[in-house]
């Protein structure tokens, strides 16, 4: 494993996430699912095939570019690979650092964020650690503050955030069109991400619904 900083880690180049081809995995999971979530794979043909298979099955596609530069030949190759399937997604979650990387600009400048928007996208969420997140839809935009906690390890915080948001999308995808529901879902996701940083390790630190709701209640 290679440390990536800010809670990230990458497997060595011979690991399965680099050598498994699309033909060896996938397809059967798609037709019965309500949505699919994609973490970018260095094998561009896998990314494109997975997204297109999901779209063909009428599945909502969620995308987290999960930038890990040590897995790519170069930063330019990473940008090209990540953006190659960008417009296949229905929902995209990026960090502020990833916005800066992909746009080569200041993530705090809304024009740079909106350069990542495209017609057909339902929701773009930009996370910014304990500061919370910003959200953009075709009808509304805003921000939801984060939670202050005693951070021990940030590994898995982004996964806790996006996983909890996808749970709420699966329950009720009207949150793409209802700002009040979206803000409540993002508040819950911020709480899940925050709690995940209070313990070491990604899986052991994942919160329960009750612990996330408790953090929200204490902050109110």
C-alpha positions in Angstrom: 0.0 0.0 0.0 1.2 3.5 -0.8 0.1 6.4 1.5 -1.6 9.2 -0.4 -2.1 11.8 2.3 -5.4 13.2 3.7 -6.7 9.7 4.6 -6.0 8.0 1.3 -4.1 4.9 0.3 -3.4 3.1 -2.9 -2.7 -0.5 -3.7 0.4 -1.5 -5.7 0.3 -1.6 -9.4 -0.3 -5.3 -9.6 -3.5 -5.2 -7.5 -6.9 -6.3 -8.7 -8.2 -2.8 -9.0 -5.8 -2.2 -11.9 -5.8 -5.6 -13.7 -9.4 -6.8 -13.6 -10.9 -6.2 -17.0 -14.6 -5.3 -17.6 -15.3 -8.6 -19.2 -14.2 -10.4 -16.0 -16.5 -8.7 -13.6 -19.8 -6.8 -13.9 -23.0 -6.6 -15.9 -25.3 -8.9 -13.8 -25.4 -6.4 -10.9 -27.0 -3.7 -13.0 -30.5 -4.6 -14.1 -31.9 -5.2 -10.7 -30.4 -2.2 -9.0 -31.9 1.3 -8.5 -28.6 3.0 -8.9 -24.9 2.3 -9.5 -22.0 4.1 -7.8 -18.7 4.4 -9.7 -15.2 5.0 -8.2 -12.9 5.9 -11.1 -10.8 3.0 -12.4 -7.5 3.6 -14.2 -8.8 1.3 -17.0 -10.9 3.8 -18.9 -12.7 1.1 -21.0 -14.0 -0.4 -17.7 -15.3 3.0 -16.6 -17.1 3.7 -19.8 -18.5 0.2 -20.2 -19.8 0.1 -16.6 -21.5 3.5 -16.9 -23.1 2.7 -20.2 -24.3 -0.7 -19.0 -25.9 1.0 -16.0 -27.5 3.8 -18.2 -28.8 1.2 -20.6 -30.5 -0.6 -17.7 -32.2 2.6 -16.6 -30.1 2.8 -13.4 -29.2 6.1 -11.8 -25.4 6.6 -12.0 -23.5 8.1 -9.1 -19.8 9.0 -9.7 -17.0 9.8 -7.3 -13.8 10.5 -9.2 -11.7 9.6 -6.1 -8.5 11.2 -7.4 -5.5 9.1 -6.5 -2.6 10.3 -8.6 -0.1 7.5 -7.8 -2.5 5.2 -9.7 -2.1 7.2 -12.9 0.8 7.6 -15.3 0.5 11.4 -15.0 -1.8 14.1 -13.7 -3.0 14.8 -17.3 -3.8 11.1 -17.8 -5.8 11.3 -14.6 -7.8 14.3 -15.7 -8.5 12.8 -19.1 -9.5 9.4 -17.6 -11.7 11.0 -15.0 -13.5 13.4 -17.3 -13.9 10.8 -20.0 -17.1 9.4 -18.3 -18.1 12.6 -16.5 -21.2 13.2 -18.6 -22.5 9.7 -18.1 -23.3 10.4 -14.5 -26.6 11.5 -12.9 -25.0 12.5 -9.6 -21.4 13.5 -8.9 -19.6 14.0 -5.6 -16.2 15.7 -5.6 -14.0 17.2 -3.0 -12.8 20.8 -3.1 -9.3 19.5 -3.8 -10.6 17.5 -6.7 -12.4 20.5 -8.2 -9.1 22.4 -8.0 -7.3 19.5 -9.7 -9.8 19.0 -12.5 -10.4 22.6 -13.3 -6.8 23.9 -12.6 -8.5 26.7 -10.6 -9.7 27.8 -7.2 -12.4 25.5 -5.8 -13.8 28.4 -3.9 -14.6 30.2 -7.2 -18.1 29.1 -8.1 -17.3 29.6 -11.8 -14.7 26.8 -11.6 -17.2 24.5 -9.9 -19.9 25.3 -12.5 -17.5 24.5 -15.3 -18.0 20.9 -14.2 -21.7 21.1 -14.6 -23.4 19.7 -17.7 -27.0 19.4 -19.0 -28.5 16.2 -17.7 -26.7 16.2 -14.4 -29.1 16.0 -11.5 -26.8 16.9 -8.6 -23.2 18.0 -8.1 -21.9 18.0 -4.5 -18.6 19.5 -3.5 -17.3 18.4 0.0 -14.9 20.4 2.0 -14.0 18.5 5.2 -15.4 19.8 8.4 -16.6 22.9 6.6 -19.4 20.8 5.1 -20.5 20.7 1.5 -21.9 22.7 -1.4 -24.7 21.5 -3.7 -25.7 22.4 -7.2 -28.8 21.3 -9.1 -30.4 22.9 -12.2 -33.0 24.6 -10.0 -31.1 25.5 -6.8 -27.8 25.6 -5.1 -26.5 26.2 -1.5 -24.3 24.9 1.2 -24.7 22.8 4.3 -22.3 23.3 7.3 -20.3 20.4 8.7 -19.7 19.2 12.2 -16.8 19.9 14.5 -15.4 16.7 15.9 -12.1 15.4 17.3 -10.6 14.0 14.2 -8.3 11.0 14.5 -8.2 9.6 10.9 -9.9 10.9 7.8 -9.8 7.5 6.0 -13.2 6.6 4.7 -14.9 9.9 5.5 -15.8 10.6 1.9 -17.1 7.1 1.5 -19.3 7.5 4.6 -20.6 10.8 3.2 -21.5 9.5 -0.3 -22.7 6.1 1.0 -25.2 7.7 3.4 -26.4 10.1 0.7 -27.0 7.3 -1.7 -29.1 5.5 0.9 -31.3 8.6 1.0 -31.4 8.8 -2.8 -32.4 5.2 -3.0 -35.3 5.8 -0.5 -36.5 8.9 -2.3 -34.9 10.3 -5.4 -37.2 13.4 -5.2 -34.4 15.0 -3.2 -32.8 16.0 -6.5 -35.8 18.3 -7.0 -36.7 19.2 -3.3 -34.2 21.5 -1.7 -35.4 20.9 1.8 -35.1 17.1 1.5 -31.7 17.5 -0.1 -30.4 19.7 2.7 -31.6 17.2 5.3 -29.9 14.4 3.5 -26.7 16.4 3.2 -26.8 17.2 6.9 -27.0 13.5 7.6 -24.2 12.8 5.2 -22.0 15.5 6.8 -22.6 13.9 10.2 -21.7 10.4 8.9 -18.5 11.8 7.4 -17.6 13.6 10.5 -18.1 10.6 12.8 -16.0 8.4 10.5 -13.0 10.6 11.3 -13.2 10.1 15.0 -11.7 6.5 14.9 -8.9 4.8 13.1 -9.7 2.8 10.0 -12.5 3.2 7.4 -14.8 0.3 8.3 -14.6 0.3 12.1 -15.3 4.1 12.1 -18.5 3.9 10.0 -21.4 5.3 12.0 -24.9 4.0 12.6 -28.0 5.9 11.8 -28.4 6.5 15.6 -25.0 7.9 16.1 -25.4 10.3 13.1 -28.7 11.4 14.3 -27.3 12.0 17.8 -24.5 14.2 16.5 -27.1 16.2 14.5 -29.3 16.6 17.6 -26.4 17.8 19.8 -25.4 20.4 17.2 -28.9 21.8 17.0 
